[in-house]
């Protein structure tokens, strides 16, 4: 039998997107998987919906408070490894994917002799527009990240499998041994940049990641958190500063901190963003700088 895979997904009031997600899982050709659904205290029908899908082998972890995406993933990863899963697939539930999706990600681990795999990802509302075809770190930009092909129409320009250094954990299949080598997600991020931190640690520990273009996924980008909402601005700004403070030499981290503050001030002065948004960014950057000292 093909290797047992633990599919880990974190929910928070996710009922509107779960039907299509469950349908995609139910249609998989690779049947030896268990869904580990970690719920962060949803107030909608999320838990009822998963319990109604008796055709999906599942383990539900229902938290009494919102512990964040990073810790939710950690809970699912621990449970999957404890249950003997050979691989863990971190997967957003605001996605749909082809019936051979899991099989292609899994078989590519052996074909490319690698530790992790990721898929070609599209925008759900524009099915031929690429969201991420693998990604990379940008060392001269403070190890920020870039999505290959983001916004481009897919005409086959990213159809070649290749080794990459980054992918969002919206879709990441990893051998269980990876987590023993590099550890779990840093739960202090809560949401946003936890994947950047994890993949950076993988890069530093020579963990190999391959982009598998024949595995395709469509992502309802920012469905749950909102595109450029105050929530997103706060955590993305704070966590970016926390990342550079944690991983880069002090003088470089300080440089990126003041760059972030300058960008916020320029945006306030030139683009006339609201004072509340400027203050949000400045405060979030300051909070990120302080996180290591707590």
C-alpha positions in Angstrom: 0.0 0.0 0.0 1.1 3.5 -0.7 2.5 5.5 2.2 0.2 6.9 4.8 -0.2 10.7 4.6 -1.5 13.0 7.2 -3.3 15.9 5.6 -3.3 18.8 8.1 -5.6 21.8 7.7 -6.5 24.6 10.1 -10.0 26.0 10.2 -11.6 29.1 11.7 -15.1 29.8 10.6 -14.3 28.0 7.4 -17.7 26.6 6.6 -18.2 28.5 3.3 -15.2 26.9 1.7 -15.2 23.4 3.2 -17.7 21.7 0.8 -15.4 22.1 -2.2 -12.3 21.2 -0.1 -13.9 18.0 1.2 -15.0 17.1 -2.4 -11.5 17.4 -3.6 -10.2 15.2 -0.8 -12.9 12.7 -1.4 -11.9 12.3 -5.0 -8.3 11.5 -4.5 -6.7 8.5 -6.2 -4.2 8.2 -3.3 -6.6 6.8 -0.6 -4.2 6.1 2.2 -4.5 9.4 4.0 -6.0 10.8 7.2 -7.4 14.3 7.5 -6.2 16.1 10.6 -8.6 19.1 11.0 -7.5 21.5 13.7 -10.3 24.0 14.5 -9.5 27.3 16.2 -12.8 27.7 18.0 -15.1 28.3 15.0 -18.5 29.7 15.7 -20.1 28.5 12.4 -20.9 25.0 11.1 -17.2 24.0 10.5 -17.1 21.1 13.0 -20.6 19.8 12.0 -19.6 19.7 8.3 -16.4 17.6 8.9 -18.3 15.2 11.1 -20.9 14.7 8.4 -18.2 13.5 6.0 -18.0 9.9 7.2 -16.3 8.9 3.9 -13.2 10.9 4.9 -11.0 9.3 7.5 -10.4 12.2 9.9 -9.1 13.3 13.3 -10.7 16.5 14.6 -8.8 18.6 17.1 -11.2 21.3 18.5 -9.4 24.1 20.3 -11.3 26.2 22.9 -9.6 29.3 21.7 -7.9 30.6 18.5 -4.3 29.4 18.8 -3.4 30.7 15.3 -2.4 29.0 12.1 1.2 28.2 13.1 0.2 26.4 16.3 -2.8 24.7 14.6 -0.4 23.3 12.1 1.9 22.1 14.9 -1.0 20.3 16.6 -1.9 18.5 13.3 1.7 17.6 12.5 2.3 16.1 16.0 -0.9 14.1 15.7 0.0 12.8 12.2 3.5 11.8 13.2 2.3 10.2 16.4 -0.2 8.1 14.3 2.7 6.8 12.1 2.2 9.0 9.0 5.1 8.8 6.6 4.4 12.2 5.2 2.5 15.3 6.3 0.7 17.5 3.7 0.0 21.0 5.0 -3.0 22.2 3.0 -5.2 25.3 3.2 -8.9 24.5 3.2 -9.8 27.5 0.9 -8.5 25.4 -2.0 -9.6 22.9 -4.6 -7.4 20.4 -6.4 -7.3 17.6 -9.0 -8.1 14.0 -8.1 -4.4 12.9 -8.6 -3.1 15.8 -6.6 -1.9 13.9 -3.5 -0.5 11.1 -5.6 1.6 13.4 -7.7 3.1 15.2 -4.8 3.8 11.9 -3.0 5.3 10.1 -6.1 7.6 13.1 -6.8 9.3 12.6 -3.4 10.8 9.4 -4.7 11.2 10.5 -8.3 13.3 13.5 -7.3 14.8 12.0 -4.2 13.8 15.0 -2.2 12.4 15.8 1.3 9.4 18.0 0.3 7.2 18.8 -2.6 4.8 21.6 -3.6 2.3 22.2 -6.4 1.5 24.7 -9.1 -1.0 27.1 -7.5 -3.6 29.2 -9.3 -6.0 32.0 -8.3 -9.4 30.3 -7.8 -11.3 33.3 -9.3 -9.0 33.3 -12.4 -8.2 29.6 -13.1 -5.4 30.2 -15.6 -3.7 32.9 -13.5 -0.7 31.7 -11.5 -0.5 32.5 -7.8 2.7 30.5 -7.1 4.8 28.2 -9.2 7.3 27.5 -6.5 9.2 30.4 -4.9 12.5 31.7 -3.7 14.2 33.7 -1.0 15.8 37.1 -1.9 19.0 37.4 0.2 19.6 41.0 -0.8 16.1 42.0 0.4 16.4 40.6 3.9 15.5 37.1 2.8 12.0 38.3 1.8 10.3 35.8 -0.5 9.0 35.9 -4.1 6.4 33.7 -5.8 7.5 32.5 -9.3 5.1 33.5 -12.0 2.7 35.4 -9.7 0.0 37.1 -11.7 1.1 35.5 -15.0 -1.3 33.6 -17.3 -0.2 30.0 -17.5 1.0 29.1 -21.0 3.3 26.4 -20.0 6.2 28.6 -18.9 6.4 26.8 -15.5 5.9 23.3 -16.6 9.3 22.0 -15.7 9.8 20.4 -12.3 12.7 21.9 -10.4 14.2 22.5 -7.0 13.0 25.6 -5.3 13.7 27.2 -1.9 10.3 28.5 -0.9 6.6 27.7 -1.1 3.7 28.9 1.0 2.5 26.2 3.4 -0.9 26.6 1.7 0.5 23.4 0.0 3.5 21.6 1.3 4.1 17.9 1.5 7.0 16.9 3.8 8.4 13.7 5.0 7.9 13.2 8.7 11.7 13.2 9.2 11.8 16.9 8.1 10.2 18.0 11.3 12.7 16.0 13.4 15.5 17.8 11.5 14.2 21.4 11.6 11.5 21.5 14.2 7.9 22.6 13.9 6.4 26.0 13.1 7.2 28.9 15.4 3.9 29.5 17.0 4.8 33.1 18.0 4.0 34.2 14.4 0.3 33.2 14.9 -0.4 33.8 11.2 1.7 35.0 8.3 5.4 34.5 7.8 5.4 31.2 9.9 5.9 29.5 6.5 8.8 31.8 5.6 10.5 31.0 8.9 10.0 27.3 8.5 11.2 27.2 4.9 14.2 29.4 5.8 15.2 26.8 8.5 14.7 24.1 5.9 17.0 25.9 3.6 19.7 26.3 6.3 19.5 22.6 7.1 19.8 21.5 3.5 16.2 20.1 3.3 15.3 19.8 -0.4 12.1 21.1 -1.9 10.8 20.4 -5.4 8.2 22.2 -7.4 5.8 19.7 -9.1 3.9 21.4 -11.9 1.7 18.5 -12.7 0.1 18.8 -9.3 -2.4 21.6 -9.5 -4.3 23.6 -6.9 -6.7 26.6 -7.0 -6.5 29.0 -4.0 -9.2 31.4 -2.8 -6.5 33.9 -1.8 -7.0 35.7 1.5 -10.6 34.5 1.8 -10.6 34.2 5.5 -8.3 37.0 6.6 -9.1 39.6 4.0 -6.8 41.2 1.4 -4.9 44.0 3.1 -7.3 44.1 6.1 -6.0 45.7 9.3 -5.5 42.2 10.6 -3.3 41.3 7.7 -1.3 44.5 7.8 -0.6 44.1 11.5 0.6 40.5 11.5 2.4 40.7 8.1 4.3 43.8 9.3 5.0 42.6 12.8 6.1 39.2 11.7 8.4 40.4 8.9 10.3 42.4 11.5 10.3 39.4 13.9 11.7 37.2 11.1 14.7 39.5 10.4 15.3 40.1 14.1 15.4 36.4 14.7 17.5 35.2 11.7 19.7 38.1 10.5 22.7 39.8 12.1 21.7 42.6 14.4 22.8 45.5 12.2 21.0 44.0 9.1 17.8 43.5 11.2 18.0 47.0 12.4 18.4 48.2 8.8 15.2 46.4 7.8 13.4 47.7 10.8 14.1 51.3 10.0 13.3 50.7 6.3 9.9 49.4 7.3 9.3 52.5 9.4 10.4 54.7 6.6 8.2 53.0 4.0 5.2 53.5 6.3 6.0 57.2 6.7 6.5 57.7 3.0 3.2 55.9 2.3 1.5 58.2 4.8 3.0 61.4 3.3 2.9 60.6 -0.4 0.1 58.1 -0.9 -2.0 59.7 1.8 -2.9 56.5 3.7 -5.0 57.0 6.7 -3.2 58.0 10.0 -4.7 54.9 11.6 -3.1 52.6 9.0 0.2 54.4 9.4 0.1 54.0 13.1 -0.9 50.4 12.7 2.2 49.7 10.6 4.6 51.6 12.9 3.3 49.9 16.0 3.3 46.5 14.4 7.0 46.9 13.4 7.9 48.0 16.9 6.1 45.0 18.3 7.9 42.7 16.0 11.3 44.1 17.1 10.4 43.5 20.7 9.3 39.9 20.3 12.7 38.2 20.9 13.0 40.0 24.2 9.8 38.6 25.6 
